[in-house]
């Protein structure tokens, strides 16, 4: 073991199973700076687990690996207690990789709070989702442009996020953006909105869910969102917002709508401090 990497190379492995009509966290292994809070039941349907970094955030050179398996018929909801901070770096990139495996008939809700890249930070993220037959997915990936209240928008060195979703037949979605220092407030970029998010919904009949999400986005006055469907039926939602509360409100609305349409469940009330 490389002593110099202690506290820098974090790993988290979670294994969910369906037992006796409920979903449980069957196995959990982690190495700092990643860990989890104790799982709780969510709506008697899902096992909810909060992932956290007790060091306060990511610094240059950190390498975090998350591996989640949701067994056949199980239902897992993964979140965070608060926003994730990425601190200034002298040059090394902070990296986080997540692999999510959702087996036959299982459900995964991946809804962490947004990521805040500080001025001078460099962050590379990848999320790869493998879906089994009949699996369902609701995934949110959200960011701030920086510490907005400190007038640090778009001053990070690198923000690189890749999102890939596939099943046995191939790719459902491949999405990536790479941002550097620049003026991102012009027409065609984020148009002055310093908070932005992507939501992906997979499973069931896409059209009714798409229509419901489109109707939900139409009632937002502060945030703006658009909904589309990929060739193989994955629903993609893009959202921009003028503030963190507006982003949270929009995500809660979209997530609640997706839960109702896809899972037949009411909006979730996550247990956060």
FENDA-V184128 format. One record per residue. PHI is phi in degrees with one decimal (NA if undefined). OMEGA is omega in degrees with one decimal (* if undefined). Layout:
PHI_OMEGA ; PHI_OMEGA
//
This chain:
NA_179.7 ; -81.9_-175.8 ; -60.7_-178.1 ; -66.9_-178.8 ; -97.7_178.3 ; -62.0_-176.9 ; 82.0_179.7 ; -112.6_-179.7 ; -101.4_-178.2 ; -98.6_176.6 ; -131.7_177.4 ; -145.9_178.7 ; -127.8_-178.4 ; -123.7_-179.2 ; -133.4_-179.0 ; -103.7_177.5 ; -137.7_174.5 ; -97.1_-179.2 ; -134.6_175.7 ; 56.6_177.8 ; 85.9_178.4 ; -128.7_177.1 ; -95.3_-177.8 ; -132.6_171.5 ; -85.5_-173.0 ; -80.4_-179.9 ; -143.1_179.0 ; -148.4_175.9 ; -135.1_177.7 ; -150.3_174.3 ; -135.1_-179.1 ; -57.5_16.1 ; -94.0_170.4 ; -118.6_171.6 ; -160.1_-179.8 ; -134.0_169.5 ; -84.5_-179.9 ; -60.6_-179.5 ; -67.3_175.9 ; -132.2_177.0 ; -78.9_179.1 ; -118.5_177.6 ; 57.5_-176.6 ; 57.3_-177.4 ; -117.9_-173.6 ; -121.4_167.4 ; -92.4_-178.8 ; -98.9_178.8 ; -130.6_176.1 ; -99.9_176.2 ; -91.6_-180.0 ; -147.9_175.6 ; -116.7_-174.0 ; -69.0_178.2 ; -79.2_176.8 ; 102.0_179.4 ; 161.2_-179.0 ; -100.8_174.3 ; -120.8_-178.7 ; -56.0_-179.2 ; 95.3_175.5 ; -64.6_176.1 ; -132.4_-177.7 ; -115.0_180.0 ; -126.1_-179.5 ; -118.2_-179.4 ; -129.9_-177.3 ; -124.5_173.1 ; -118.2_174.7 ; -110.9_-174.8 ; -68.1_-176.1 ; -51.2_176.8 ; 78.8_-178.9 ; -82.8_-178.0 ; -138.1_-179.1 ; -121.8_175.1 ; -125.4_-179.1 ; -108.5_-178.7 ; -144.8_174.3 ; -131.8_179.2 ; -69.9_-176.2 ; -162.3_179.1 ; -64.9_177.2 ; -96.9_-179.4 ; -99.9_174.1 ; -119.1_-171.0 ; -88.3_177.5 ; -55.7_179.2 ; -130.0_176.5 ; -81.2_178.7 ; 166.0_-178.1 ; -71.8_179.6 ; -90.0_169.4 ; -85.6_-174.0 ; -125.9_172.4 ; -131.9_179.5 ; -122.4_179.0 ; -125.5_173.9 ; -120.0_-176.8 ; -116.8_179.2 ; -113.5_-176.7 ; -115.5_-171.3 ; -83.0_-171.7 ; -52.9_176.7 ; 69.6_-178.6 ; -90.7_-178.7 ; -131.7_175.9 ; -123.7_170.6 ; -115.6_-178.3 ; -113.9_-171.1 ; -134.9_175.6 ; -68.9_171.8 ; -65.9_-173.2 ; -71.7_177.5 ; -99.6_-179.0 ; -116.3_176.5 ; -84.8_-179.3 ; -68.7_175.4 ; -58.3_179.6 ; 83.6_-178.9 ; -84.8_175.5 ; -141.7_-172.6 ; -137.4_175.7 ; -125.2_-176.7 ; -129.1_170.7 ; -138.3_176.0 ; -128.2_178.5 ; -119.1_-178.0 ; -116.5_174.5 ; -111.4_-174.9 ; -109.4_173.6 ; -85.5_180.0 ; -59.1_178.0 ; 72.6_178.6 ; -73.3_-178.6 ; -128.0_-174.6 ; -138.7_165.8 ; -127.4_-173.9 ; -132.0_178.6 ; -122.4_177.1 ; -132.6_-169.6 ; -128.6_-176.0 ; -141.9_162.9 ; -101.5_177.8 ; -77.8_-177.4 ; 145.1_174.2 ; -79.9_-170.0 ; -61.3_-177.8 ; -64.3_178.1 ; -95.4_179.3 ; 58.9_-179.6 ; -112.0_-177.8 ; -66.6_173.1 ; 60.5_-178.9 ; -107.1_173.8 ; -73.5_176.8 ; -79.3_-176.3 ; -152.8_170.3 ; -136.5_-172.2 ; -127.3_-177.4 ; -131.9_178.6 ; -120.5_-179.2 ; -132.0_-178.4 ; -127.1_178.4 ; -128.0_-178.8 ; -144.9_171.8 ; -129.8_-175.7 ; -62.7_-178.4 ; -86.5_179.4 ; 129.8_-175.1 ; -75.6_169.2 ; -95.3_-177.9 ; -158.9_169.6 ; -132.6_-172.3 ; -139.8_179.2 ; -155.3_168.0 ; -133.5_176.9 ; -131.8_-177.3 ; -118.7_173.0 ; -125.7_178.5 ; -65.3_-179.7 ; 176.5_179.1 ; -91.5_-176.2 ; -101.4_-178.0 ; -103.6_-177.9 ; -86.9_177.3 ; -58.4_-179.2 ; 95.1_174.8 ; -100.8_176.9 ; -98.2_172.5 ; 53.4_174.5 ; 87.8_-179.2 ; -91.9_-174.6 ; -88.8_176.5 ; -129.5_-176.8 ; -149.7_-175.7 ; -149.9_171.3 ; -121.1_172.3 ; -122.8_176.4 ; -122.0_178.7 ; -128.3_-179.4 ; -134.2_174.9 ; 130.9_177.3 ; 64.0_179.3 ; -85.9_-173.3 ; -67.3_-170.7 ; -63.9_178.0 ; -60.0_178.6 ; -67.6_177.5 ; -59.7_-180.0 ; -61.5_-179.8 ; -63.9_178.4 ; -67.2_178.1 ; -62.7_177.5 ; -65.8_-180.0 ; -65.0_-179.2 ; -68.1_-177.2 ; -69.5_-177.1 ; -92.3_178.8 ; -77.7_-179.8 ; -96.3_-179.5 ; -87.9_-178.6 ; -88.5_175.7 ; -126.2_-177.3 ; -146.7_176.3 ; -138.9_-175.2 ; -125.7_175.9 ; -143.0_179.9 ; -130.1_177.8 ; -74.1_-177.0 ; -59.2_-178.2 ; -102.6_167.3 ; 94.6_173.1 ; -82.3_179.3 ; -89.5_-178.7 ; -122.8_178.8 ; -119.6_173.0 ; -111.4_-177.4 ; -139.4_171.7 ; -125.6_-174.3 ; -145.0_-177.5 ; -83.6_-176.1 ; -154.1_177.6 ; -62.6_176.7 ; -60.5_178.9 ; -67.2_177.4 ; -64.1_179.6 ; -60.3_179.2 ; -62.0_-179.1 ; -65.2_179.6 ; -64.3_178.7 ; -60.4_179.2 ; -64.8_-178.7 ; -66.7_179.6 ; -63.2_178.3 ; -61.5_177.8 ; -65.0_179.2 ; -63.9_177.8 ; -61.6_-178.6 ; -64.9_-175.3 ; -74.9_-174.1 ; -86.1_-171.6 ; -109.9_-176.1 ; 68.2_-177.7 ; -118.8_176.8 ; -72.9_175.4 ; -54.5_-175.7 ; -86.9_173.4 ; -112.6_-176.7 ; -70.9_-177.5 ; -90.6_179.8 ; -121.8_-178.6 ; -69.7_*
//
